[in-house]
Amino acid sequence: MKLKTPVLLAGLAMMTVSPAYAGSEIETLINMLHENGSVSDEQYERLMAELNQNQTQAAAEKAEVDEKLAEATKPSDVEVSTNGGLKIQTRDGKFATKIGGRVQADAAAYGGDPKMGDGTEIRRARLYLQGTMYYDWGFKLQYDFVDDGASGIKDAYLSYNGFDNLELKAGNFKDPFSLQEQTSSKFVTFTERALPSAFSAGRHIGMMASTAHQHWTLAAGLFADTVSAEGGQDDEGWGAGTRATWAPVNNKSEVVHLGLGLNYRETGGSNQTRLRQQPETHIAGVNIVDTATIDAVSDFYKVGAEIATVQGPFSAQAEYITTSVKRDMGNNLDFDGWYAQAGYFLTGESRNYSKGKFGSITPKSNVGEGGIGAWELALRYSTVDLSDADIDGGEADSMTLGLNWYPTPTLRFSANYVNVLDVEGGTYDNDEPRVFQVRSQWAF
C-alpha cells in the first residue's frame, strides 16, 4: 500500500491541475480514498485545497473567454446605412443623423420671342444634415451652393416631436402653402413648377405647429422675414399661413387629395411687393410676366385650392391661387393663376403620396439590376394673370410636355418642351417663347 499511495497521489495531483478533470467526480474519488485510509488527513486537505484552487481558476478563465467572445460578437450600438444617403443612428433611436443632398444640372434651348440665349446651369447643388436628438428633438440644416451667403440657407430649423402626431418647428423653412411648393423640387413632375409659382409663399424665419395623419394634415405658423433680408431703421414684414389637406382615399396605389391654403403678409417698412414669373424655365432669367415693384402696399393675402389623385400609374393634380394686394394709395389689386397636369408611368409605378404632398419615385426594376427603371409621360397646362387696374404685369398661358426616366431611386433624367401659347400685356405683349430643356438629377 505504501507503493500505491504515492502513485495515487501523483495521479490525483495531475487530474486536479487539468480543468477537464475538475468536478464532482474527482471530489468523490478523494473522499473515497480518504475514507478507506489510502490518503492521510494532511494529504486530503492538500488535495482538496488544490482542487478548489484549480476549479476557481478554471471558472475565472472560462468567464474571461466568454466575456471576450460576447464582446467580439456583440452588435454595435450604432447602425450605419447608405441607402439613399448616409445615415447613422443608435439602435435605441436616441440619436440619428442623415447626410443628403441633390445636384440638378440643366441645359435649355430657346425659340420664338423674346430672344433668350441658350445655355446651361447647375440649377441646385444642395447638402443637408438632418437628424434626431434625445428621441424627440429634430434638426435640419440645408444649404444651396448655387446661391450666395445667407440666401443659400434653405432649411435651418429645430423641431420637437414629443407630442402624439404634433410637430413644433422653429427656424427657417417653407410657409405651409400650395401643393406644388410643398412637394420638393426633387419630386415635382416637371423640371420647373407651373406658372402660378409666381404666388409662392417661400421660406421665412418663423415657428409652426403641424399634425399629419393618414387621411388629413393641418399646419399653421407665424413668420418674420427671409434669412437674406437686410436690417435697417424700418420694421421688417411679418406673416401667417395655414394649410389643410384631406385625403379620403390614401393607399399605396390610390389617392384622392383635397387641400386649402391661406397666406397673409404685412409688408412692414418696405411697403412694397413684386410678382413675376419665367416661362417655366430658369436658365435665361427672363420674366415674361412681371408687375415690377408695387409701392404703397400695406399687406396682401393668398388663397390656394388644391386637388390631386393617383390611380395606379396615372396621376393628376390642379391648383388655383389668387393674390389680393391692399394699397394705401390707388386701387387694391387682384391677381390669379391656375394649372392642371397629368402623368402616366409606362412601367407601372405610382406616385408616392404622404403627409399631404408627393414624394420620391421607386422604380419596379433598377437599371444595373436587370431592369429598365421607371418611365413617365406628363402633360401640363398653366396660366397666370399679373395685370389689374394700373398694374400691367401681363398674362401668360403655357403648355408643357414632359418625359421622365428614373433609372434608380436616386437618379432622374428629364426632358421638357414648353410652349408659351401667348403673352398678353406687359413688356412681352404678343410674344410666344418656346423652350426645350433637359435635366440630370442625383438626389440622395
LOTIVEX-620572 format. One record per residue (C-alpha): residue in three letters; x, y, z. Coordinates in steps of 0.5 Angstrom, whole numbers, plus 500, padded with zeros to 3 digits. Layout:
BEGIN
+------+-----+-----+-----+
| code |  px |  py |  pz |
+------+-----+-----+-----+
|  ALA |   X |   Y |   Z |
...
+------+-----+-----+-----+
This chain:
BEGIN
+------+-----+-----+-----+
| code |  px |  py |  pz |
+------+-----+-----+-----+
|  MET | 500 | 500 | 500 |
|  LYS | 506 | 505 | 501 |
|  LEU | 508 | 504 | 494 |
|  LYS | 501 | 505 | 491 |
|  THR | 499 | 511 | 495 |
|  PRO | 505 | 516 | 492 |
|  VAL | 502 | 514 | 485 |
|  LEU | 495 | 515 | 487 |
|  LEU | 497 | 522 | 490 |
|  ALA | 501 | 524 | 484 |
|  GLY | 495 | 522 | 479 |
|  LEU | 490 | 526 | 483 |
|  ALA | 495 | 532 | 483 |
|  MET | 496 | 531 | 475 |
|  MET | 488 | 531 | 475 |
|  THR | 487 | 537 | 479 |
|  VAL | 491 | 541 | 475 |
|  SER | 487 | 540 | 469 |
|  PRO | 480 | 543 | 468 |
|  ALA | 478 | 537 | 464 |
|  TYR | 478 | 533 | 470 |
|  ALA | 476 | 538 | 475 |
|  GLY | 469 | 537 | 478 |
|  SER | 465 | 533 | 483 |
|  GLU | 468 | 526 | 480 |
|  ILE | 475 | 528 | 483 |
|  GLU | 472 | 530 | 489 |
|  THR | 468 | 524 | 490 |
|  LEU | 475 | 520 | 489 |
|  ILE | 479 | 524 | 494 |
|  ASN | 473 | 523 | 499 |
|  MET | 473 | 515 | 498 |
|  LEU | 481 | 515 | 499 |
|  HIS | 481 | 519 | 505 |
|  GLU | 475 | 514 | 508 |
|  ASN | 479 | 508 | 506 |
|  GLY | 485 | 511 | 509 |
|  SER | 489 | 511 | 503 |
|  VAL | 491 | 518 | 504 |
|  SER | 492 | 522 | 510 |
|  ASP | 488 | 528 | 513 |
|  GLU | 494 | 532 | 511 |
|  GLN | 494 | 529 | 504 |
|  TYR | 487 | 530 | 504 |
|  GLU | 487 | 537 | 506 |
|  ARG | 492 | 539 | 501 |
|  LEU | 489 | 535 | 495 |
|  MET | 482 | 539 | 497 |
|  ALA | 485 | 546 | 497 |
|  GLU | 489 | 544 | 490 |
|  LEU | 482 | 542 | 487 |
|  ASN | 479 | 548 | 490 |
|  GLN | 484 | 553 | 487 |
|  ASN | 484 | 550 | 480 |
|  GLN | 476 | 550 | 480 |
|  THR | 476 | 557 | 482 |
|  GLN | 482 | 559 | 476 |
|  ALA | 478 | 555 | 471 |
|  ALA | 472 | 558 | 472 |
|  ALA | 475 | 565 | 472 |
|  GLU | 479 | 563 | 465 |
|  LYS | 472 | 561 | 462 |
|  ALA | 469 | 567 | 465 |
|  GLU | 474 | 571 | 461 |
|  VAL | 474 | 568 | 455 |
|  ASP | 466 | 568 | 455 |
|  GLU | 467 | 576 | 456 |
|  LYS | 472 | 577 | 450 |
|  LEU | 467 | 572 | 446 |
|  ALA | 461 | 576 | 448 |
|  GLU | 465 | 583 | 447 |
|  ALA | 467 | 581 | 440 |
|  THR | 460 | 578 | 437 |
|  LYS | 456 | 584 | 441 |
|  PRO | 452 | 588 | 436 |
|  SER | 455 | 595 | 435 |
|  ASP | 451 | 601 | 439 |
|  VAL | 451 | 605 | 432 |
|  GLU | 448 | 603 | 426 |
|  VAL | 450 | 606 | 419 |
|  SER | 446 | 606 | 413 |
|  THR | 448 | 608 | 406 |
|  ASN | 441 | 607 | 402 |
|  GLY | 439 | 614 | 399 |
|  GLY | 444 | 618 | 404 |
|  LEU | 449 | 617 | 409 |
|  LYS | 445 | 615 | 416 |
|  ILE | 448 | 614 | 423 |
|  GLN | 444 | 612 | 429 |
|  THR | 444 | 609 | 435 |
|  ARG | 440 | 602 | 436 |
|  ASP | 435 | 605 | 441 |
|  GLY | 433 | 611 | 437 |
|  LYS | 436 | 616 | 442 |
|  PHE | 441 | 620 | 436 |
|  ALA | 440 | 620 | 429 |
|  THR | 444 | 624 | 423 |
|  LYS | 443 | 624 | 416 |
|  ILE | 447 | 627 | 411 |
|  GLY | 444 | 628 | 404 |
|  GLY | 443 | 633 | 398 |
|  ARG | 442 | 634 | 391 |
|  VAL | 445 | 636 | 385 |
|  GLN | 441 | 638 | 379 |
|  ALA | 445 | 640 | 372 |
|  ASP | 440 | 644 | 367 |
|  ALA | 441 | 645 | 359 |
|  ALA | 436 | 649 | 355 |
|  ALA | 435 | 652 | 348 |
|  TYR | 430 | 657 | 347 |
|  GLY | 426 | 659 | 341 |
|  GLY | 421 | 665 | 339 |
|  ASP | 420 | 672 | 342 |
|  PRO | 423 | 675 | 347 |
|  LYS | 430 | 673 | 345 |
|  MET | 433 | 668 | 350 |
|  GLY | 440 | 666 | 350 |
|  ASP | 441 | 658 | 350 |
|  GLY | 445 | 656 | 356 |
|  THR | 447 | 651 | 362 |
|  GLU | 447 | 652 | 369 |
|  ILE | 447 | 648 | 376 |
|  ARG | 440 | 649 | 378 |
|  ARG | 441 | 647 | 385 |
|  ALA | 447 | 644 | 389 |
|  ARG | 445 | 643 | 396 |
|  LEU | 447 | 639 | 402 |
|  TYR | 443 | 638 | 408 |
|  LEU | 444 | 635 | 415 |
|  GLN | 438 | 632 | 419 |
|  GLY | 437 | 628 | 425 |
|  THR | 434 | 627 | 432 |
|  MET | 437 | 628 | 439 |
|  TYR | 434 | 625 | 445 |
|  TYR | 429 | 622 | 442 |
|  ASP | 424 | 628 | 441 |
|  TRP | 428 | 634 | 438 |
|  GLY | 430 | 634 | 431 |
|  PHE | 434 | 639 | 427 |
|  LYS | 436 | 640 | 419 |
|  LEU | 441 | 645 | 416 |
|  GLN | 441 | 645 | 408 |
|  TYR | 445 | 650 | 404 |
|  ASP | 445 | 651 | 397 |
|  PHE | 452 | 653 | 394 |
|  VAL | 449 | 656 | 388 |
|  ASP | 446 | 662 | 392 |
|  ASP | 451 | 667 | 396 |
|  GLY | 451 | 668 | 403 |
|  ALA | 445 | 668 | 407 |
|  SER | 441 | 667 | 401 |
|  GLY | 444 | 660 | 400 |
|  ILE | 441 | 658 | 407 |
|  LYS | 434 | 654 | 406 |
|  ASP | 432 | 650 | 411 |
|  ALA | 435 | 651 | 418 |
|  TYR | 431 | 649 | 424 |
|  LEU | 430 | 646 | 430 |
|  SER | 423 | 641 | 432 |
|  TYR | 420 | 638 | 438 |
|  ASN | 416 | 631 | 437 |
|  GLY | 415 | 629 | 444 |
|  PHE | 407 | 630 | 443 |
|  ASP | 403 | 625 | 439 |
|  ASN | 402 | 627 | 432 |
|  LEU | 404 | 634 | 433 |
|  GLU | 411 | 637 | 431 |
|  LEU | 413 | 644 | 433 |
|  LYS | 418 | 648 | 429 |
|  ALA | 422 | 654 | 430 |
|  GLY | 427 | 657 | 425 |
|  ASN | 428 | 658 | 417 |
|  PHE | 423 | 654 | 413 |
|  LYS | 417 | 654 | 408 |
|  ASP | 411 | 657 | 409 |
|  PRO | 405 | 652 | 409 |
|  PHE | 402 | 654 | 402 |
|  SER | 401 | 650 | 396 |
|  LEU | 402 | 643 | 394 |
|  GLN | 407 | 644 | 388 |
|  GLU | 411 | 648 | 393 |
|  GLN | 411 | 644 | 399 |
|  THR | 413 | 638 | 394 |
|  SER | 420 | 638 | 394 |
|  SER | 424 | 640 | 387 |
|  LYS | 427 | 633 | 387 |
|  PHE | 420 | 630 | 386 |
|  VAL | 416 | 635 | 382 |
|  THR | 413 | 632 | 376 |
|  PHE | 417 | 637 | 371 |
|  THR | 423 | 641 | 371 |
|  GLU | 420 | 647 | 374 |
|  ARG | 414 | 649 | 378 |
|  ALA | 408 | 652 | 374 |
|  LEU | 407 | 659 | 372 |
|  PRO | 403 | 660 | 379 |
|  SER | 409 | 659 | 383 |
|  ALA | 409 | 667 | 382 |
|  PHE | 405 | 667 | 388 |
|  SER | 410 | 662 | 392 |
|  ALA | 410 | 664 | 400 |
|  GLY | 417 | 662 | 400 |
|  ARG | 421 | 661 | 406 |
|  HIS | 421 | 665 | 412 |
|  ILE | 424 | 665 | 419 |
|  GLY | 418 | 663 | 424 |
|  MET | 415 | 658 | 428 |
|  MET | 410 | 653 | 426 |
|  ALA | 406 | 647 | 429 |
|  SER | 403 | 642 | 425 |
|  THR | 400 | 635 | 425 |
|  ALA | 400 | 629 | 420 |
|  HIS | 395 | 623 | 420 |
|  GLN | 394 | 618 | 414 |
|  HIS | 388 | 622 | 412 |
|  TRP | 389 | 629 | 414 |
|  THR | 394 | 634 | 415 |
|  LEU | 394 | 641 | 419 |
|  ALA | 399 | 646 | 419 |
|  ALA | 399 | 654 | 422 |
|  GLY | 405 | 658 | 423 |
|  LEU | 407 | 666 | 424 |
|  PHE | 413 | 668 | 420 |
|  ALA | 418 | 674 | 420 |
|  ASP | 422 | 676 | 414 |
|  THR | 427 | 672 | 410 |
|  VAL | 434 | 670 | 412 |
|  SER | 437 | 675 | 407 |
|  ALA | 433 | 681 | 409 |
|  GLU | 437 | 687 | 411 |
|  GLY | 436 | 690 | 417 |
|  GLY | 435 | 698 | 418 |
|  GLN | 431 | 703 | 421 |
|  ASP | 424 | 700 | 419 |
|  ASP | 421 | 694 | 422 |
|  GLU | 421 | 688 | 418 |
|  GLY | 415 | 685 | 415 |
|  TRP | 411 | 679 | 418 |
|  GLY | 406 | 674 | 416 |
|  ALA | 402 | 668 | 418 |
|  GLY | 400 | 662 | 414 |
|  THR | 396 | 656 | 415 |
|  ARG | 395 | 649 | 410 |
|  ALA | 390 | 644 | 411 |
|  THR | 389 | 637 | 407 |
|  TRP | 384 | 632 | 407 |
|  ALA | 386 | 625 | 403 |
|  PRO | 379 | 621 | 404 |
|  VAL | 383 | 615 | 400 |
|  ASN | 390 | 614 | 401 |
|  ASN | 393 | 608 | 400 |
|  LYS | 400 | 605 | 396 |
|  SER | 397 | 606 | 389 |
|  GLU | 390 | 610 | 390 |
|  VAL | 390 | 617 | 393 |
|  VAL | 385 | 623 | 393 |
|  HIS | 387 | 629 | 395 |
|  LEU | 384 | 636 | 397 |
|  GLY | 387 | 642 | 400 |
|  LEU | 386 | 649 | 402 |
|  GLY | 392 | 654 | 404 |
|  LEU | 392 | 661 | 407 |
|  ASN | 398 | 666 | 407 |
|  TYR | 398 | 673 | 410 |
|  ARG | 404 | 678 | 410 |
|  GLU | 404 | 685 | 412 |
|  THR | 410 | 689 | 408 |
|  GLY | 413 | 692 | 414 |
|  GLY | 417 | 699 | 413 |
|  SER | 418 | 697 | 406 |
|  ASN | 411 | 698 | 404 |
|  GLN | 413 | 694 | 397 |
|  THR | 412 | 688 | 394 |
|  ARG | 413 | 685 | 387 |
|  LEU | 410 | 679 | 383 |
|  ARG | 414 | 676 | 377 |
|  GLN | 415 | 669 | 373 |
|  GLN | 419 | 666 | 368 |
|  PRO | 417 | 661 | 362 |
|  GLU | 417 | 655 | 367 |
|  THR | 425 | 655 | 366 |
|  HIS | 431 | 658 | 370 |
|  ILE | 437 | 659 | 365 |
|  ALA | 435 | 665 | 361 |
|  GLY | 433 | 669 | 367 |
|  VAL | 427 | 673 | 363 |
|  ASN | 421 | 674 | 367 |
|  ILE | 415 | 674 | 361 |
|  VAL | 410 | 677 | 367 |
|  ASP | 413 | 682 | 372 |
|  THR | 409 | 687 | 376 |
|  ALA | 415 | 691 | 378 |
|  THR | 416 | 694 | 384 |
|  ILE | 409 | 696 | 387 |
|  ASP | 409 | 701 | 392 |
|  ALA | 405 | 704 | 398 |
|  VAL | 403 | 696 | 399 |
|  SER | 401 | 695 | 407 |
|  ASP | 399 | 688 | 406 |
|  PHE | 397 | 682 | 402 |
|  TYR | 394 | 675 | 402 |
|  LYS | 394 | 669 | 398 |
|  VAL | 389 | 663 | 398 |
|  GLY | 390 | 657 | 394 |
|  ALA | 386 | 651 | 393 |
|  GLU | 389 | 644 | 391 |
|  ILE | 386 | 638 | 388 |
|  ALA | 390 | 631 | 386 |
|  THR | 389 | 624 | 385 |
|  VAL | 393 | 618 | 384 |
|  GLN | 390 | 612 | 381 |
|  GLY | 396 | 606 | 380 |
|  PRO | 401 | 609 | 374 |
|  PHE | 396 | 615 | 373 |
|  SER | 396 | 622 | 377 |
|  ALA | 393 | 629 | 376 |
|  GLN | 394 | 635 | 380 |
|  ALA | 391 | 642 | 380 |
|  GLU | 391 | 648 | 384 |
|  TYR | 388 | 655 | 383 |
|  ILE | 391 | 661 | 387 |
|  THR | 389 | 668 | 388 |
|  THR | 393 | 674 | 391 |
|  SER | 390 | 680 | 394 |
|  VAL | 394 | 686 | 395 |
|  LYS | 392 | 692 | 399 |
|  ARG | 395 | 699 | 398 |
|  ASP | 395 | 705 | 402 |
|  MET | 394 | 709 | 395 |
|  GLY | 391 | 707 | 389 |
|  ASN | 386 | 701 | 388 |
|  ASN | 387 | 695 | 391 |
|  LEU | 390 | 689 | 386 |
|  ASP | 388 | 682 | 385 |
|  PHE | 392 | 677 | 381 |
|  ASP | 391 | 670 | 380 |
|  GLY | 393 | 663 | 376 |
|  TRP | 392 | 656 | 376 |
|  TYR | 395 | 650 | 373 |
|  ALA | 393 | 643 | 371 |
|  GLN | 397 | 637 | 370 |
|  ALA | 397 | 629 | 369 |
|  GLY | 402 | 624 | 369 |
|  TYR | 403 | 617 | 367 |
|  PHE | 408 | 611 | 369 |
|  LEU | 409 | 607 | 362 |
|  THR | 413 | 602 | 367 |
|  GLY | 407 | 601 | 372 |
|  GLU | 410 | 605 | 378 |
|  SER | 405 | 610 | 382 |
|  ARG | 407 | 617 | 385 |
|  ASN | 409 | 617 | 393 |
|  TYR | 404 | 621 | 397 |
|  SER | 405 | 622 | 404 |
|  LYS | 403 | 628 | 409 |
|  GLY | 400 | 632 | 404 |
|  LYS | 405 | 632 | 399 |
|  PHE | 408 | 628 | 394 |
|  GLY | 415 | 624 | 395 |
|  SER | 420 | 620 | 391 |
|  ILE | 419 | 615 | 386 |
|  THR | 422 | 608 | 387 |
|  PRO | 423 | 604 | 380 |
|  LYS | 420 | 597 | 380 |
|  SER | 427 | 595 | 377 |
|  ASN | 433 | 599 | 377 |
|  VAL | 438 | 600 | 372 |
|  GLY | 444 | 596 | 374 |
|  GLU | 440 | 590 | 377 |
|  GLY | 437 | 588 | 370 |
|  GLY | 431 | 593 | 370 |
|  ILE | 430 | 599 | 366 |
|  GLY | 428 | 604 | 371 |
|  ALA | 421 | 608 | 371 |
|  TRP | 419 | 612 | 365 |
|  GLU | 414 | 617 | 366 |
|  LEU | 410 | 622 | 361 |
|  ALA | 407 | 628 | 363 |
|  LEU | 403 | 634 | 361 |
|  ARG | 401 | 641 | 364 |
|  TYR | 397 | 647 | 362 |
|  SER | 398 | 653 | 367 |
|  THR | 396 | 660 | 367 |
|  VAL | 398 | 667 | 371 |
|  ASP | 395 | 674 | 370 |
|  LEU | 399 | 679 | 374 |
|  SER | 395 | 685 | 371 |
|  ASP | 390 | 689 | 374 |
|  ALA | 388 | 697 | 375 |
|  ASP | 394 | 701 | 374 |
|  ILE | 399 | 695 | 374 |
|  ASP | 400 | 692 | 367 |
|  GLY | 405 | 686 | 369 |
|  GLY | 402 | 681 | 363 |
|  GLU | 398 | 675 | 363 |
|  ALA | 401 | 668 | 360 |
|  ASP | 399 | 661 | 358 |
|  SER | 403 | 655 | 357 |
|  MET | 403 | 648 | 355 |
|  THR | 409 | 643 | 358 |
|  LEU | 410 | 636 | 355 |
|  GLY | 415 | 632 | 360 |
|  LEU | 419 | 626 | 360 |
|  ASN | 422 | 623 | 366 |
|  TRP | 427 | 617 | 367 |
|  TYR | 428 | 614 | 374 |
|  PRO | 434 | 609 | 373 |
|  THR | 434 | 608 | 380 |
|  PRO | 431 | 612 | 386 |
|  THR | 437 | 617 | 387 |
|  LEU | 438 | 618 | 379 |
|  ARG | 433 | 622 | 375 |
|  PHE | 433 | 625 | 368 |
|  SER | 428 | 629 | 365 |
|  ALA | 426 | 633 | 358 |
|  ASN | 421 | 638 | 358 |
|  TYR | 418 | 642 | 352 |
|  VAL | 415 | 649 | 354 |
|  ASN | 410 | 652 | 349 |
|  VAL | 408 | 659 | 352 |
|  LEU | 402 | 660 | 348 |
|  ASP | 401 | 667 | 349 |
|  VAL | 403 | 673 | 353 |
|  GLU | 398 | 679 | 353 |
|  GLY | 400 | 686 | 356 |
|  GLY | 407 | 687 | 360 |
|  THR | 414 | 688 | 357 |
|  TYR | 413 | 682 | 352 |
|  ASP | 406 | 683 | 350 |
|  ASN | 404 | 678 | 344 |
|  ASP | 411 | 674 | 345 |
|  GLU | 411 | 667 | 345 |
|  PRO | 417 | 664 | 347 |
|  ARG | 419 | 656 | 346 |
|  VAL | 423 | 652 | 351 |
|  PHE | 427 | 645 | 350 |
|  GLN | 430 | 644 | 357 |
|  VAL | 434 | 637 | 360 |
|  ARG | 436 | 636 | 367 |
|  SER | 440 | 631 | 370 |
|  GLN | 439 | 630 | 378 |
|  TRP | 442 | 626 | 383 |
|  ALA | 439 | 626 | 390 |
|  PHE | 441 | 622 | 396 |
+------+-----+-----+-----+
